[in-house]
Amino acid sequence: MIRFFTLLKKEVRELLTPQMILPMLIGVLALAFIGNIVGSEGKKSQTGHSVSILDLDKTDSSGLVNKIFTESGFTVDYNTDLTAEQIIKKATDEKTGTVLIIPEGFEDGMGKLEQQKILKHSVISNFSIFATTGSAAVDLTISAVNEYFSNLMMSRSIPGEDPAVLKNPVVTDKYVSLKEKTAHISIDEVTGFITTQTMFIPIVIFMIIVSASQMIAVTIASEKENKTLETLLSTPVSRISIVTAKMTAAGLVSLLMATAYMFGMNYYINGLTGGAFSSSGDSSISSAITRLGLTLSIPDYALIGISLFLSILIALAISLILGAFAEDVKKAQGLITPILFLIMIPYLMSMFIDVGTSSTGIKLLMYAIPFSHTFSASQNLFLQNYQPVIFGIIYQSVWVIALVIIAAKIFKSDKILTMKINFSKKSLTKIRMF
């Protein structure tokens, strides 16, 4: 046992090099920096919108449009003596963004209960995501204008009646039930909240499993290429201890990377959204979520951690086996392609479908891939479905044990020093063991 921990310490020390730690820290800091920068720029784009209004009607009704936009926080360039061409050119030069033209006869049409039009010209200055926020804000304010005049017209047509009741005689009072708990909240708010709480977990899982697979495969290939694997195998340590130590060390380092990137992604998402998706962002939603029990406890996080660790060990074991066939570091990168394929399937499919309600074929495919259980663990735990999570952990444990046994048998044989996969012109793949 002392030799095993000595070997484990050696493997961890070799993996936790400045060359590995520095890129990880830079990645985490980059995520936090980008999130804060993009978030601050997004806040700027959501405030201080400007709009140019050309009022050709010059009446009290058209003046109300200017008043509503001003009270909504817009910087309004109000004009009554320019032409449409002139105000569009002016908006283009000043990069105003949106031009609204109120045609002549606007108020008369309103008096006759006729539908009126406001001409909207969007002036394009760039194609960034935030470039459309100004136009969206204008549309939202036009909806407020429409609501105001709609209420005014209905009040004139049917005096004494509430326009809100006339337009919406039936409303929906929304509730969500989970098991035996009920909360006054809509399903869209629940799914939106859960999505924002779990959206970066699959991304981190994908990144960590891929990086862990590359790390162990490259390590084995490098040891074979540098002839240090022969020295290691000649030490008085059992081969299964060597395999277990390598996998455990790489797994612990990968968990460290997962924790770091989880914090980085959390700062990134909060930076982009300004903390809008945090659990305390809306007290009513937060209280409803708590009432439904859609929260993760410490044991829940422990189950997610166990499932993630087992997925990492499975990926490491497969990479260890595949890396043993690599002649050098360059070929090791290509040999882990099957792992990438096995990870991509559950990673992408978990974003779009519910495995529990899928067809039998898809369900069997997803459950057969051991990584699928990690991707679905957080959602199942939010729904308090512990059975599939525990089943997944047991299933992943069987995979780990089987792969460790296979890897140990490979390392027990001296053929590991000469075994390789040869890609020749005559045969696509040919395994040679000398």
C-alpha positions as CSV (number, residue, x, y, z in Angstrom):
1,M,0.0,0.0,0.0
2,I,2.9,2.3,0.8
3,R,4.4,1.7,-2.7
4,F,1.0,2.4,-4.2
5,F,0.7,5.8,-2.5
6,T,4.3,6.6,-3.4
7,L,3.5,5.8,-7.0
8,L,0.2,7.8,-6.8
9,K,2.2,10.8,-5.4
10,K,4.6,10.5,-8.3
11,E,1.9,10.4,-10.9
12,V,0.1,13.4,-9.4
13,R,3.3,15.4,-9.2
14,E,4.0,14.6,-12.9
15,L,0.5,15.7,-13.9
16,L,0.3,18.8,-11.8
17,T,3.0,20.6,-13.6
18,P,3.2,24.4,-14.2
19,Q,2.5,23.7,-17.9
20,M,-0.9,22.2,-16.9
21,I,-1.8,24.5,-14.0
22,L,-1.0,27.7,-15.9
23,P,-3.4,27.1,-18.8
24,M,-6.1,26.0,-16.4
25,L,-5.8,29.2,-14.4
26,I,-5.7,31.3,-17.6
27,G,-8.8,29.6,-18.9
28,V,-10.7,30.2,-15.6
29,L,-9.6,33.9,-15.5
30,A,-10.4,34.3,-19.2
31,L,-14.0,33.0,-18.6
32,A,-14.5,35.4,-15.7
33,F,-12.9,38.3,-17.7
34,I,-15.0,37.7,-20.8
35,G,-18.2,37.2,-18.8
36,N,-17.7,40.5,-17.0
37,I,-16.7,42.4,-20.1
38,V,-19.5,41.1,-22.2
39,G,-21.9,41.6,-19.3
40,S,-20.9,45.2,-18.8
41,E,-21.2,45.9,-22.5
42,G,-24.6,44.2,-22.5
43,K,-25.8,46.5,-19.8
44,K,-24.7,49.5,-21.8
45,S,-26.6,48.2,-24.8
46,Q,-29.7,47.7,-22.7
47,T,-29.7,51.3,-21.4
48,G,-29.4,54.7,-23.0
49,H,-31.2,53.7,-26.2
50,S,-31.7,56.5,-28.8
51,V,-34.5,56.9,-31.4
52,S,-35.3,59.5,-34.0
53,I,-38.9,60.4,-34.4
54,L,-40.2,62.3,-37.4
55,D,-43.7,63.6,-36.6
56,L,-45.5,64.5,-39.9
57,D,-48.9,64.6,-38.1
58,K,-48.0,67.3,-35.5
59,T,-51.0,66.5,-33.3
60,D,-51.5,65.7,-29.6
61,S,-51.8,62.0,-30.4
62,S,-48.5,61.9,-32.3
63,G,-46.9,63.9,-29.5
64,L,-47.9,61.2,-27.1
65,V,-45.7,58.8,-28.9
66,N,-42.7,61.1,-28.3
67,K,-43.8,61.4,-24.6
68,I,-44.1,57.6,-24.1
69,F,-40.6,57.0,-25.6
70,T,-39.1,59.7,-23.5
71,E,-40.7,58.4,-20.3
72,S,-39.4,54.9,-21.2
73,G,-35.8,56.1,-20.9
74,F,-35.1,56.7,-24.6
75,T,-33.0,59.6,-25.9
76,V,-35.4,61.0,-28.5
77,D,-34.4,63.1,-31.4
78,Y,-37.8,64.6,-32.1
79,N,-38.3,66.3,-35.5
80,T,-41.2,67.8,-37.4
81,D,-39.7,69.7,-40.3
82,L,-37.4,67.1,-42.0
83,T,-38.1,64.7,-44.8
84,A,-37.9,60.9,-44.4
85,E,-34.7,60.8,-46.4
86,Q,-33.1,63.6,-44.3
87,I,-33.9,62.0,-41.0
88,I,-32.7,58.5,-42.1
89,K,-29.4,60.1,-43.3
90,K,-29.1,62.0,-40.0
91,A,-29.7,58.8,-38.1
92,T,-27.2,56.9,-40.2
93,D,-24.5,59.6,-39.6
94,E,-25.2,59.7,-35.9
95,K,-25.7,55.9,-35.6
96,T,-29.0,56.5,-33.8
97,G,-30.2,53.0,-34.7
98,T,-33.9,53.4,-35.2
99,V,-36.1,56.0,-37.0
100,L,-39.8,56.2,-36.4
101,I,-42.0,58.1,-38.9
102,I,-45.5,59.1,-37.8
103,P,-47.5,59.8,-41.0
104,E,-49.9,62.6,-41.5
105,G,-53.5,61.8,-40.6
106,F,-52.4,59.7,-37.6
107,E,-54.8,61.4,-35.1
108,D,-57.7,61.6,-37.5
109,G,-57.5,57.9,-38.2
110,M,-57.4,57.2,-34.4
111,G,-60.6,59.2,-34.1
112,K,-62.3,57.1,-36.7
113,L,-61.2,53.9,-35.0
114,E,-59.0,53.0,-38.0
115,Q,-55.8,51.1,-37.7
116,Q,-52.7,53.4,-38.1
117,K,-49.1,52.7,-39.0
118,I,-45.9,54.0,-37.6
119,L,-43.0,53.5,-40.1
120,K,-39.9,52.0,-38.5
121,H,-36.5,52.2,-40.1
122,S,-33.7,50.2,-38.5
123,V,-30.3,51.7,-39.3
124,I,-27.6,48.9,-39.3
125,S,-24.2,49.9,-38.0
126,N,-22.8,46.4,-37.0
127,F,-24.0,42.8,-36.7
128,S,-23.1,42.0,-33.1
129,I,-25.6,40.3,-30.8
130,F,-26.1,43.5,-28.8
131,A,-26.8,45.5,-32.0
132,T,-30.4,44.2,-32.1
133,T,-31.2,45.1,-28.4
134,G,-32.0,48.7,-29.4
135,S,-34.5,47.6,-32.0
136,A,-36.1,45.1,-29.6
137,A,-36.5,47.9,-27.0
138,V,-38.2,50.1,-29.6
139,D,-40.6,47.3,-30.4
140,L,-41.4,46.8,-26.7
141,T,-42.1,50.5,-26.3
142,I,-44.2,50.5,-29.5
143,S,-46.2,47.8,-27.8
144,A,-46.7,50.2,-24.9
145,V,-47.9,52.9,-27.4
146,N,-50.2,50.4,-28.9
147,E,-51.6,49.4,-25.5
148,Y,-52.2,53.0,-24.6
149,F,-54.1,53.9,-27.8
150,S,-56.0,50.6,-27.7
151,N,-57.3,51.4,-24.2
152,L,-58.1,54.9,-25.3
153,M,-60.1,53.7,-28.3
154,M,-62.0,51.1,-26.3
155,S,-62.8,53.6,-23.6
156,R,-64.4,55.9,-26.2
157,S,-66.3,53.1,-27.8
158,I,-67.6,51.4,-24.6
159,P,-67.6,54.0,-21.8
160,G,-67.4,52.7,-18.3
161,E,-65.8,49.3,-19.1
162,D,-62.3,48.2,-18.2
163,P,-60.3,47.8,-21.4
164,A,-58.1,45.1,-19.8
165,V,-61.1,42.9,-19.1
166,L,-62.5,43.5,-22.6
167,K,-59.2,42.5,-24.2
168,N,-58.6,39.5,-21.9
169,P,-61.8,38.1,-20.6
170,V,-60.1,34.9,-19.7
171,V,-56.7,34.7,-17.9
172,T,-54.7,31.7,-16.8
173,D,-53.6,31.3,-13.2
174,K,-50.6,29.1,-13.5
175,Y,-49.4,26.4,-11.0
176,V,-46.8,23.7,-11.2
177,S,-47.0,20.4,-9.3
178,L,-44.1,18.1,-8.6
179,K,-44.8,14.8,-6.8
180,E,-47.0,16.1,-3.9
181,K,-45.9,19.7,-3.9
182,T,-47.5,22.6,-5.7
183,A,-46.4,26.2,-6.3
184,H,-47.9,29.3,-7.9
185,I,-45.5,29.5,-10.8
186,S,-45.5,28.8,-14.6
187,I,-43.8,25.8,-16.1
188,D,-41.8,28.2,-18.3
189,E,-40.3,29.9,-15.3
190,V,-39.5,26.6,-13.7
191,T,-37.8,25.1,-16.8
192,G,-36.0,28.4,-17.4
193,F,-34.7,28.5,-13.9
194,I,-33.5,24.9,-13.9
195,T,-31.9,25.3,-17.4
196,T,-29.9,28.3,-16.2
197,Q,-28.8,26.4,-13.1
198,T,-27.6,23.4,-15.1
199,M,-26.7,24.8,-18.5
200,F,-22.9,24.9,-17.9
201,I,-22.7,21.5,-16.1
202,P,-22.7,19.5,-19.4
203,I,-20.1,21.9,-20.9
204,V,-17.8,21.4,-18.0
205,I,-18.3,17.6,-18.0
206,F,-17.5,17.5,-21.8
207,M,-14.4,19.6,-21.4
208,I,-13.0,17.7,-18.5
209,I,-13.6,14.2,-19.9
210,V,-12.0,15.2,-23.2
211,S,-9.0,16.8,-21.5
212,A,-8.6,13.9,-19.1
213,S,-8.6,11.4,-22.0
214,Q,-6.0,13.3,-23.9
215,M,-3.9,13.7,-20.7
216,I,-3.6,10.0,-19.9
217,A,-3.2,8.9,-23.5
218,V,-0.4,11.3,-24.1
219,T,1.2,10.4,-20.8
220,I,1.3,6.7,-21.7
221,A,2.5,7.4,-25.2
222,S,5.2,9.7,-23.9
223,E,6.4,7.1,-21.5
224,K,6.6,4.5,-24.3
225,E,8.3,7.0,-26.6
226,N,10.9,8.0,-23.9
227,K,11.4,4.4,-22.7
228,T,10.5,5.4,-19.1
229,L,7.6,2.9,-19.1
230,E,10.1,0.0,-19.1
231,T,11.8,1.4,-16.0
232,L,8.4,1.8,-14.3
233,L,7.3,-1.7,-15.1
234,S,10.5,-3.1,-13.7
235,T,9.9,-1.7,-10.3
236,P,8.7,-4.0,-7.5
237,V,5.1,-2.6,-7.8
238,S,2.2,-4.7,-9.0
239,R,1.0,-3.8,-12.5
240,I,-2.6,-3.3,-11.3
241,S,-1.2,-0.8,-8.7
242,I,0.5,1.1,-11.6
243,V,-2.8,1.2,-13.6
244,T,-4.8,2.2,-10.6
245,A,-2.3,4.9,-9.5
246,K,-2.2,6.4,-13.0
247,M,-6.0,6.5,-13.3
248,T,-6.5,7.8,-9.7
249,A,-3.9,10.5,-10.1
250,A,-5.4,11.6,-13.4
251,G,-8.9,11.4,-12.0
252,L,-8.0,13.6,-9.0
253,V,-6.3,16.2,-11.3
254,S,-9.4,16.1,-13.6
255,L,-11.7,16.8,-10.6
256,L,-9.5,19.7,-9.7
257,M,-9.9,21.0,-13.2
258,A,-13.6,20.4,-13.1
259,T,-14.0,22.4,-9.9
260,A,-11.9,25.3,-11.3
261,Y,-13.8,25.4,-14.6
262,M,-17.1,25.1,-12.8
263,F,-16.3,28.3,-10.9
264,G,-15.0,29.9,-14.1
265,M,-18.2,29.0,-16.0
266,N,-20.3,30.3,-13.1
267,Y,-18.6,33.7,-13.2
268,Y,-18.9,33.6,-17.0
269,I,-22.7,33.0,-16.9
270,N,-23.3,35.5,-14.1
271,G,-21.2,38.1,-16.0
272,L,-23.2,37.6,-19.1
273,T,-26.5,37.8,-17.4
274,G,-25.6,40.2,-14.6
275,G,-26.6,37.6,-12.0
276,A,-30.1,37.5,-13.5
277,F,-30.1,33.7,-13.3
278,S,-28.9,33.3,-9.8
279,S,-31.2,31.6,-7.4
280,S,-31.9,34.9,-5.5
281,G,-32.5,36.9,-8.7
282,D,-36.3,36.8,-8.2
283,S,-37.7,36.2,-4.7
284,S,-41.1,34.9,-6.0
285,I,-39.5,32.4,-8.3
286,S,-36.9,31.4,-5.7
287,S,-39.6,30.8,-3.1
288,A,-41.7,28.8,-5.6
289,I,-38.7,26.7,-6.6
290,T,-37.9,26.0,-3.0
291,R,-41.5,25.1,-2.3
292,L,-41.4,22.5,-5.1
293,G,-38.1,21.1,-3.7
294,L,-36.2,21.9,-6.9
295,T,-33.0,22.5,-5.0
296,L,-29.8,20.4,-4.7
297,S,-28.6,19.4,-1.3
298,I,-25.0,18.4,-0.3
299,P,-25.8,14.7,-0.9
300,D,-27.1,15.6,-4.3
301,Y,-23.9,17.4,-5.2
302,A,-22.0,14.4,-3.8
303,L,-23.9,12.1,-6.2
304,I,-23.1,14.4,-9.1
305,G,-19.4,14.4,-8.1
306,I,-19.3,10.6,-7.8
307,S,-20.9,10.2,-11.2
308,L,-18.5,12.7,-12.8
309,F,-15.5,11.0,-11.2
310,L,-16.6,7.6,-12.5
311,S,-17.1,9.0,-16.0
312,I,-13.6,10.4,-15.8
313,L,-12.2,7.1,-14.6
314,I,-14.0,5.3,-17.5
315,A,-12.6,7.8,-20.0
316,L,-9.1,7.4,-18.4
317,A,-9.2,3.6,-18.5
318,I,-10.2,3.6,-22.2
319,S,-7.6,6.2,-22.9
320,L,-5.0,4.2,-21.0
321,I,-5.8,1.1,-23.1
322,L,-5.8,3.1,-26.4
323,G,-2.7,5.0,-25.4
324,A,-0.8,1.7,-24.9
325,F,-1.2,1.1,-28.6
326,A,0.3,4.5,-29.5
327,E,3.9,4.6,-30.7
328,D,4.3,8.3,-30.0
329,V,2.4,11.4,-28.7
330,K,1.1,12.4,-32.1
331,K,-0.6,9.1,-32.7
332,A,-2.1,9.1,-29.2
333,Q,-4.2,12.2,-30.1
334,G,-5.9,10.3,-32.9
335,L,-6.5,7.1,-30.9
336,I,-8.9,8.8,-28.5
337,T,-11.4,9.6,-31.2
338,P,-13.7,6.8,-30.2
339,I,-14.0,8.4,-26.7
340,L,-14.9,11.7,-28.2
341,F,-17.6,10.0,-30.2
342,L,-19.1,8.3,-27.1
343,I,-19.1,11.7,-25.3
344,M,-20.6,13.7,-28.1
345,I,-23.7,11.5,-28.4
346,P,-25.0,12.0,-24.8
347,Y,-23.6,15.6,-24.6
348,L,-25.7,16.8,-27.6
349,M,-28.7,14.6,-27.1
350,S,-29.1,15.5,-23.5
351,M,-29.7,19.1,-24.6
352,F,-32.7,18.4,-26.7
353,I,-34.4,15.2,-25.6
354,D,-35.7,13.6,-22.4
355,V,-34.2,10.1,-22.3
356,G,-37.0,8.8,-20.0
357,T,-39.7,9.6,-22.5
358,S,-37.7,8.6,-25.7
359,S,-38.3,5.6,-27.8
360,T,-36.9,2.2,-26.6
361,G,-34.0,2.2,-29.1
362,I,-32.8,5.7,-28.2
363,K,-33.3,4.9,-24.5
364,L,-31.2,1.7,-24.7
365,L,-28.5,3.5,-26.7
366,M,-28.3,6.4,-24.1
367,Y,-28.3,4.1,-21.1
368,A,-25.6,1.8,-22.7
369,I,-23.2,4.7,-23.0
370,P,-21.8,5.2,-19.4
371,F,-21.2,8.9,-19.9
372,S,-24.9,9.5,-20.4
373,H,-25.7,9.0,-16.7
374,T,-23.4,11.8,-15.7
375,F,-25.0,14.3,-18.2
376,S,-28.5,13.4,-16.9
377,A,-27.7,13.2,-13.2
378,S,-28.3,16.9,-12.3
379,Q,-31.8,16.9,-14.0
380,N,-32.8,13.7,-12.3
381,L,-31.7,15.0,-8.9
382,F,-33.7,18.2,-9.4
383,L,-36.7,16.0,-10.0
384,Q,-35.7,13.9,-7.0
385,N,-35.4,10.8,-9.3
386,Y,-32.6,9.1,-7.3
387,Q,-33.1,5.6,-8.8
388,P,-31.7,6.3,-12.2
389,V,-28.8,8.2,-10.7
390,I,-27.9,5.4,-8.3
391,F,-28.3,2.8,-11.1
392,G,-26.0,4.9,-13.3
393,I,-23.4,5.0,-10.6
394,I,-23.5,1.2,-10.2
395,Y,-23.4,0.8,-14.0
396,Q,-20.4,3.1,-14.3
397,S,-18.7,1.3,-11.4
398,V,-19.0,-2.0,-13.3
399,W,-17.4,-0.3,-16.4
400,V,-14.6,1.0,-14.3
401,I,-13.8,-2.4,-12.7
402,A,-14.0,-4.2,-16.1
403,L,-11.8,-1.6,-17.8
404,V,-9.2,-1.6,-14.9
405,I,-9.0,-5.4,-15.2
406,I,-8.5,-5.2,-19.0
407,A,-5.8,-2.5,-18.6
408,A,-4.1,-4.5,-15.8
409,K,-3.9,-7.5,-18.1
410,I,-2.4,-5.4,-20.8
411,F,0.2,-4.0,-18.4
412,K,1.0,-7.4,-17.0
413,S,2.2,-8.5,-20.4
414,D,5.6,-7.2,-21.7
415,K,3.9,-6.8,-25.1
416,I,2.7,-3.4,-23.9
417,L,6.2,-2.1,-24.8
418,T,5.9,-3.2,-28.4
419,M,2.1,-3.3,-29.2
420,K,0.9,-0.7,-31.7
421,I,-1.7,0.1,-34.2
422,N,-0.3,0.3,-37.7
423,F,-2.2,2.3,-40.3
424,S,-1.1,0.9,-43.6
425,K,-2.3,1.3,-47.2
426,K,-3.2,-2.4,-47.5
427,S,-5.3,-2.5,-44.3
428,L,-7.1,0.3,-42.6
429,T,-6.3,-0.8,-39.1
430,K,-4.0,-3.6,-38.1
431,I,-3.0,-4.4,-34.6
432,R,0.5,-5.9,-34.2
433,M,1.9,-7.4,-31.0
434,F,5.5,-8.5,-31.0
